[in-house]
Amino acid sequence: MTINMLYLAGKRKLKSSRFLYFQQGFNLVEIILAGAVFVLLATALVGAYLYGEEATVLAGNRVRAVMLAEEGLEAARNIRDSAFANLIDGTHGLIIADNQWSLSGSSDESDIFTRQIVISTIDAKRKNVTANVTWQQNPQRTGLVSLVTRLSNWIANGIGNWALPIQEASIDMSGANDGIKAQVSGDYVYLVRNGGVNFLVIDVSIPASPSVVGSLTLSGTPQNIFVSGDYAYIANSSDSEELQIVNVATPSLPSVVGVYNAPGTANALGVYEVGETAYLTRASSANDEFLIINVNVPGFPALLGSVNLGAVANEAVVSGNYAYVASGSNSQELQVINIINPVSPSLAGSLNLSGNTDATTIAIAGATVFIGQGSIFYTVNISIPTSPSQIGLISASGTINDVALNLGNDNTYIYIATADNSLEFQVIDVSAPAALSVLGSINTAGNDNLNGIAYDETLDRAFAVGSRNAEEFFVFAPQ
């Protein structure tokens, strides 16, 4: 072998060694990069899991706080019913003594939650009551649920003779659009219509002289309304704004502050709100009919959970861990939804009412649910929520479009808005839930329907909306 050949062989060996060295270097870099990517991915997955777990816990705690706040308001109502003078201004806790709620100390505690009942005087016959529940969500942040109601000394005010109701006043709204639903809060009635200027605020502080003080034109067609605090929640047929949130803190200047676009195009039909959570019901479709929406930040409502009910969900009411739905199902006209975990609600019970007519409207008081199904009005016992049972029923005149409760008289009266052209407004006595009776009624002028109704115990007035072009809004009073 010549010197040149040895030189060339050595040179090739040196190049091969350098290639192997560089190749090993690249392999090391690749391993380091792959490890870094794995660590990042693992961190993201663990973070997402932990965040999801925390979100579920936070949602569950908020539901528990809402239940405690609701219980606080019911306790205040119970104290009011015992003696209005027992509602002493200030910040209080609650205790039960001899099966009776009473005020005690400045707060009460339950597990991680602290509850305070704040009472303030409006006038000689009315009190504002606020139930505040706080808890430590995490080391950096506390949670707060605050519910407000107004209680009146209804015994002093007196409940009038609703066996002989009268039409006290009415308003002819601009245009020919029908009034659909109404809610009353304080001195104002909030109503929605099926076109034109479709959201209106009416001052009823003097019931005999109601006046429109605010209005708004919403996108789509409103189907229902619920008012709580400074906000009105609208169920809408819009395909992109099934839930609309209107700020009514200044009744003369209502404004849309948030909307929620539900999956699919099914119309929203009913809405109920409690403790910064809205419950939306919809027409039957491939998408879920019952939705739970976080409205803690009104401008950015967000879906928490939903459930498919297999039928149209017309309206819903909520009490404690359960929502009660007036359904279009032929075998489950009342559907009971477990909402203790709002991220994963589930059907927990049902009741099959007679016939195949849809249940369209619903209200709740204590352990009793009131349902309108066609022209039949039902009382239902929900003391065992998962196993509701029928108590009584009565046939009203015409299809029942809406119901309102008289909560100031031991739930004695229910006011119903009907499609009967000769008995649009009817009063049902439910003092004996198993033996219901029609107490009184009114035939309004014209051959038109009443679609929505609301009642205020402080004013002892029922407020209705309907299809008569000359009188879309009505005030009914007792004698």
Secondary structure, 3 states (H helix, E strand, C coil): CCHHHHHHHHHHHHHHHHHHHHHHHHHHHHHHHHHHHHHHHHHHHHHHHHHHHHHHHHHHHHHHHHHHHHHHHHHHHHHHHHCHHHCCCEEEEEEEECCEEEEECCCEEECCEEEEEEEEEEECCEEEEEEEEEEEEECCEEEEEEEEEEEECHHHHCCCCCCCCEEEEEECCCCCCCEEEEEEECCEEEEEECCCCCEEEEECCCCCCCEEEEEECCCCCEEEEEEECCEEEEEECCCCCCEEEEECCCCCCCEEEEEECCCCCCCEEEEEEECCEEEEEECCCCCCCEEEEECCCCCCCEEEEEECCCCCEEEEEEECCEEEEEECCCCCCEEEEECCCCCCCEEEEEECCCCCCCEEEEEEECCEEEEEECCEEEEEECCCCCCCEEEEEEECCCCEEEEEECHHHCCCEEEEEECCCCCCEEEEECCCCCCCEEEEEECCCCCCCEEEEEEECCCCEEEEEECCCCCCEEEEECC
